[in-house]
Each structure stands twice: as structure tokens, then as C-alpha cells.
């Protein structure tokens, strides 16, 4: 799915083939011999480190040069590899469903990702930050030298933020992010109210330590939030439960044409964990995700 074809389309090859959009996007970091800046962050790194609280439950990649750059938000654990190790798909991530969202941003907009970092407070496991970006990207520069000792996260309420991120092609995205001290679920505590829509939420529930960790669907609020139970791809005879899907995405339930992709789950412990979602309105993209929801948890 991309801006020219906003429909979910099954690929004829796997992600382990170095000839797809994911590879070509990240290859700009791995094989770029010019002055390229990048951040790789994850709560589950390629070498099996975990970014524990207060670091966010967040996975992504920033890549940028003087003409602009990209921000990739994803759900795949232990991916991508360090730049020095070269590109390789993480086969362990193939076991469950994953999502990837990539935004192409102009140079002047890119520093807004530094503000997002203050709230999602990511665990950065690989970084390259040429000095040429010091002046224009001051917040990202601070994160580039952070060794875990600096308190670069937001220091006072409100513990959440909403940032507009227009892409190079003029598509309007909204980044919703929260720091752990927000102390509430991102979805029923922020997102549904901001979008003013009932929401269907897909997130990872298989690793919840106890049954009490699960956040049930919430109909006690003005804009209701429902957990997705089962997904089915029409015409493809592919069906699976949310316990087989590691992705984290949201669609507005009935209208609004909202689709969000991010990296934090609907779990009680993650009320107190940093993370976020990036949302946009597109009728075709919204419908493409909404129609794969076969069943959701009623209140």
C-alpha cells in the first residue's frame, strides 16, 4: 500500500527478498556513502536488548539527508539490524503479523520527530548523526548522544502530544504520543476523543502475563474503543486471531476514514509506558483495513 495505491495488496514475495519497498527504503541507510543521518530504536533490539520502562514501547527508524528523509514506524521485533551488520530481514518477525508505516518528510519538517521522541522516549540502539545537522535538528542531536543517562523525555504535564506531520506529497498525518506518566491507555484515554470516533483496535495480547493485564473493550466513554478479535482477508482464505498478530493499528469503526499505525498495545501495564500512533484519513486505506476485521469484542 502506498500513496498511489492505498489498498492492501498481497505481495508475490516474502520480506526476506531484497527487492521490496522495505529493503529499498532502509538501503538508503545501509549503502548510502554520502552524509546520511539515521536513528534505529526498539524496545526489542537485534541483539536482544530490551528498552525497559521509562523507555517507550516503540519501534522505528529515522533516515535523513539535506533533501529530507523518512520516518518508519513498525512492530517487528529485533529489526532492522545495526548498520554495520548490513540489511537482513528478521525471520523471527515472520511468525506473526506486523505493520510498517513510512512517511517521507521535507527537511524543514523533520525536526518535529525530535519532539515526538521526547514523549515516546525510545530506546535507541544505533545512530549516525553528522555534524552538519546540529543546528537544524537540535533535539535529535541531543538524542544522538544520549547514553541512557540524560532525562530527555518531557518533564511536565501534559504527558501527551499531538503533532502535525505533512509529507512531501502533501498528505496530512497526525502523530499521537504519550510518555509513561500519562498513566492511561493511549486508545481510550486519548485517541478516540481526539479523533471523535468509535475505534477498532488491533494490538498484541499473546504475551500478557496474566488475564488481568488485558484491557477490555470500553463502552463507558463517549467514543467507544473495541478490541479486534479475528481478522480475515476477503477472497484469500486467510484468517487468524489477534494472538497471531503482533501489529498495532486502529480504524475508525463506522466513519471518519481514519487509519492509524503505531507501536503500543492495549494492556494495563502499558498505560504507564510511553508510545504512540500515527494517523491519517484516507477512505480507501481505511476501508482496506476495516474490511479485514471479522470480529471484535463487544462491551
C-alpha positions as CSV (number, residue, x, y, z in Angstrom):
1,X,0.0,0.0,0.0
2,X,1.3,3.5,-0.9
3,X,0.0,7.0,-1.7
4,X,-0.7,6.0,-5.3
5,X,-2.4,2.7,-4.4
6,X,-4.0,2.9,-0.9
7,X,-5.2,-0.7,-0.9
8,X,-3.9,-3.7,0.9
9,X,-2.4,-5.9,-1.8
10,X,-0.8,-9.3,-1.2
11,X,2.8,-9.5,-2.3
12,X,4.1,-12.3,-4.5
13,X,7.3,-12.5,-2.5
14,X,8.3,-12.6,1.2
15,X,10.1,-9.9,3.2
16,X,13.3,-11.9,3.1
17,X,13.8,-10.9,-0.6
18,X,16.0,-7.8,-1.1
19,X,13.7,-6.4,-3.7
20,X,10.8,-4.7,-2.0
21,X,9.8,-1.3,-0.6
22,X,11.0,-2.2,2.9
23,X,14.5,-3.1,1.7
24,X,14.9,-0.2,-0.7
25,X,13.8,2.3,1.9
26,X,16.3,1.1,4.5
27,X,19.0,0.5,2.0
28,X,19.3,4.3,1.8
29,X,20.9,4.0,5.3
30,X,22.9,0.8,4.8
31,X,24.5,1.6,1.4
32,X,24.5,5.4,1.3
33,X,28.1,6.7,1.1
34,X,27.1,10.4,1.5
35,X,26.3,12.3,4.6
36,X,23.2,10.5,5.9
37,X,21.8,10.6,9.4
38,X,19.8,7.8,11.0
39,X,18.3,6.5,14.2
40,X,17.2,3.0,14.9
41,X,15.2,2.4,18.0
42,X,13.3,-0.5,19.5
43,X,12.0,-2.0,22.8
44,X,13.4,-5.3,21.5
45,X,16.7,-4.8,19.7
46,X,18.5,-7.1,17.2
47,X,21.0,-8.2,19.9
48,X,18.1,-9.0,22.3
49,X,18.4,-5.9,24.5
50,X,15.1,-4.5,25.8
51,X,14.3,-0.9,26.3
52,X,12.5,-1.2,29.6
53,X,10.3,1.5,31.3
54,X,10.7,4.5,31.2
55,X,11.8,3.9,27.6
56,X,8.9,3.6,25.3
57,X,7.3,0.6,23.8
58,X,8.3,1.9,20.4
59,X,10.0,0.6,17.2
60,X,11.1,2.7,14.3
61,X,13.8,4.1,12.0
62,X,14.6,7.7,11.0
63,X,16.8,8.3,7.9
64,X,17.6,11.8,6.6
65,X,19.9,13.9,4.5
66,X,19.7,17.6,3.3
67,X,16.8,17.0,1.0
68,X,14.6,15.5,3.7
69,X,14.1,12.0,5.0
70,X,11.8,9.3,6.2
71,X,10.2,8.1,9.4
72,X,9.3,4.4,9.6
73,X,7.1,3.2,12.4
74,X,6.8,-0.6,12.7
75,X,6.1,-3.5,15.0
76,X,8.8,-6.1,14.1
77,X,11.0,-7.2,17.0
78,X,14.8,-7.3,16.6
79,X,14.6,-5.4,13.3
80,X,16.3,-3.8,11.5
81,X,20.0,-4.9,12.0
82,X,22.6,-2.4,13.0
83,X,24.0,-0.5,10.0
84,X,27.4,-2.1,10.5
85,X,25.8,-5.6,10.2
86,X,24.1,-4.9,6.9
87,X,20.5,-5.4,5.9
88,X,18.8,-8.7,6.7
89,X,15.1,-9.5,7.4
90,X,14.5,-10.9,10.9
91,X,12.9,-14.3,10.3
92,X,11.5,-14.4,13.9
93,X,9.2,-11.5,12.9
94,X,7.6,-13.6,10.2
95,X,5.9,-15.8,12.8
96,X,3.2,-13.1,13.4
97,X,1.6,-10.3,11.6
98,X,3.4,-7.0,11.5
99,X,2.8,-3.4,10.2
100,X,5.1,-0.8,8.7
101,X,4.3,2.8,8.0
102,X,6.7,5.1,6.3
103,X,6.4,8.8,5.9
104,X,8.5,10.9,3.5
105,X,9.2,14.3,5.2
106,X,10.8,17.5,3.9
107,X,13.9,18.8,5.6
108,X,12.1,21.6,7.4
109,X,9.5,19.3,8.9
110,X,11.9,16.5,10.0
111,X,12.9,18.1,13.3
112,X,9.4,17.6,14.6
113,X,10.3,13.9,15.1
114,X,12.6,15.1,17.8
115,X,9.6,16.4,19.7
116,X,7.9,13.0,19.3
117,X,11.0,11.4,20.8
118,X,10.5,13.5,23.9
119,X,7.2,11.7,24.5
120,X,7.8,8.1,23.2
121,X,11.3,8.2,24.7
122,X,12.7,5.4,22.5
123,X,15.5,3.0,23.2
124,X,18.0,4.0,20.5
125,X,20.3,1.1,19.6
126,X,22.1,2.5,16.6
127,X,22.6,6.1,15.4
128,X,24.5,8.2,13.0
129,X,24.3,12.0,13.2
130,X,26.7,14.0,11.0
131,X,27.6,17.4,12.5
132,X,26.0,19.2,9.5
133,X,22.6,18.6,11.1
134,X,23.5,20.0,14.6
135,X,22.0,23.5,14.0
136,X,18.8,22.5,12.3
137,X,17.9,19.4,14.3
138,X,18.8,20.4,17.9
139,X,16.5,17.9,19.7
140,X,17.6,15.0,17.5
141,X,21.2,16.0,18.2
142,X,20.6,15.5,21.9
143,X,19.1,12.1,21.4
144,X,22.0,11.1,19.2
145,X,24.5,11.4,22.1
146,X,22.1,10.0,24.7
147,X,23.6,7.1,26.5
148,X,20.6,6.5,28.7
149,X,21.7,8.9,31.5
150,X,20.0,12.1,30.1
151,X,16.5,13.0,31.0
152,X,15.5,14.0,27.5
153,X,11.9,13.0,28.0
154,X,9.1,15.5,28.6
155,X,9.4,16.8,32.2
156,X,5.9,18.1,33.0
157,X,2.2,17.7,32.1
158,X,0.6,17.4,29.7
159,X,2.2,14.0,29.3
160,X,1.0,13.6,25.7
161,X,1.4,15.4,22.4
162,X,-0.3,15.7,19.0
163,X,1.9,16.9,16.1
164,X,1.0,17.5,12.5
165,X,3.3,15.9,10.0
166,X,2.7,16.8,6.4
167,X,4.5,14.6,4.0
168,X,6.4,15.6,0.9
169,X,3.4,14.7,-1.2
170,X,1.1,16.9,1.0
171,X,-0.6,14.0,2.9
172,X,-1.5,15.2,6.4
173,X,-0.6,12.9,9.2
174,X,-1.1,13.3,13.0
175,X,1.3,11.8,15.5
176,X,-0.2,10.9,18.8
177,X,2.4,10.2,21.5
178,X,2.4,9.8,25.3
179,X,5.0,9.5,28.0
180,X,4.6,6.9,30.7
181,X,3.4,9.4,33.3
182,X,0.3,9.9,31.1
183,X,-0.9,6.9,33.1
184,X,-3.7,5.8,30.8
185,X,-4.4,3.8,27.7
186,X,-3.4,5.7,24.5
187,X,-6.6,4.5,22.7
188,X,-9.4,5.1,25.1
189,X,-7.6,7.8,27.1
190,X,-6.5,10.0,24.2
191,X,-7.0,8.7,20.6
192,X,-10.8,8.1,20.5
193,X,-11.5,11.5,22.0
194,X,-9.1,13.4,19.7
195,X,-10.4,11.7,16.6
196,X,-14.0,11.9,17.9
197,X,-14.7,8.4,16.6
198,X,-15.5,4.9,17.9
199,X,-12.4,2.8,17.3
200,X,-11.5,-0.7,16.4
201,X,-8.0,-1.5,17.8
202,X,-5.7,-4.4,16.9
203,X,-2.8,-4.9,19.2
204,X,-0.6,-7.7,20.6
205,X,-2.1,-9.6,23.5
206,X,-0.4,-13.0,23.4
207,X,2.4,-12.1,25.9
208,X,0.2,-10.7,28.7
209,X,1.5,-12.2,31.9
210,X,-2.0,-12.6,33.5
211,X,-5.5,-12.4,32.3
212,X,-5.9,-9.2,34.3
213,X,-3.4,-7.4,32.1
214,X,-5.9,-7.3,29.3
215,X,-7.8,-4.1,28.7
216,X,-11.4,-5.0,27.7
217,X,-13.3,-3.1,25.1
218,X,-14.5,0.2,26.6
219,X,-18.1,1.5,26.1
220,X,-18.2,3.7,29.2
221,X,-16.8,6.7,27.3
222,X,-18.3,9.0,24.7
223,X,-16.3,7.5,21.8
224,X,-16.1,3.7,22.4
225,X,-13.0,1.6,21.9
226,X,-13.3,-2.1,20.8
227,X,-10.6,-4.8,20.7
228,X,-10.3,-6.7,17.4
229,X,-10.6,-10.5,17.9
230,X,-10.3,-12.0,14.4
231,X,-9.0,-10.8,11.0
232,X,-9.9,-12.3,7.6
233,X,-8.6,-11.3,4.2
234,X,-11.5,-11.4,1.8
235,X,-11.0,-13.7,-1.1
236,X,-7.7,-15.0,0.2
237,X,-9.0,-17.6,2.6
238,X,-6.6,-16.2,5.2
239,X,-7.9,-15.9,8.8
240,X,-6.2,-15.5,12.1
241,X,-6.9,-14.3,15.7
242,X,-5.3,-11.3,17.2
243,X,-3.0,-13.6,19.2
244,X,-1.2,-14.3,16.0
245,X,-0.8,-10.7,15.0
246,X,1.9,-8.5,16.5
247,X,0.8,-5.4,14.7
248,X,-0.7,-2.4,16.3
249,X,-3.3,-0.5,14.2
250,X,-6.6,1.3,14.5
251,X,-9.5,2.1,12.3
252,X,-12.5,4.3,13.0
253,X,-15.4,2.0,13.4
254,X,-18.2,3.4,11.3
255,X,-17.0,6.6,9.5
256,X,-14.3,9.2,9.6
257,X,-11.9,7.3,7.3
258,X,-9.2,7.2,10.0
259,X,-6.4,4.7,9.9
260,X,-3.6,4.7,12.5
261,X,-0.4,2.6,12.7
262,X,1.9,2.5,15.7
263,X,3.7,0.5,18.3
264,X,2.0,0.3,21.7
265,X,-0.5,-2.3,22.9
266,X,-3.8,-2.2,24.8
267,X,-2.6,-3.7,28.0
268,X,-2.9,-2.4,31.6
269,X,0.9,-2.3,32.2
270,X,1.3,-0.2,29.0
271,X,-0.9,2.5,30.5
272,X,2.3,3.5,32.2
273,X,4.6,3.0,29.1
274,X,5.5,5.6,26.5
275,X,4.4,5.0,22.9
276,X,2.3,6.3,20.1
277,X,0.3,6.0,16.9
278,X,0.4,7.9,13.6
279,X,-3.0,8.6,11.9
280,X,-4.3,9.8,8.6
281,X,-7.6,10.0,6.8
282,X,-8.0,8.1,3.5
283,X,-11.2,6.4,2.5
284,X,-9.5,3.6,0.6
285,X,-6.8,2.9,3.1
286,X,-9.4,2.9,5.9
287,X,-11.7,0.6,4.2
288,X,-8.9,-1.7,3.2
289,X,-8.1,-2.3,6.9
290,X,-11.6,-2.1,8.2
291,X,-12.9,-4.9,5.9
292,X,-10.4,-7.4,7.3
293,X,-11.9,-7.1,10.8
294,X,-14.1,-10.2,11.0
295,X,-14.9,-10.0,14.7
296,X,-14.4,-7.6,17.6
297,X,-15.0,-7.8,21.3
298,X,-18.4,-6.3,22.3
299,X,-18.7,-4.4,25.6
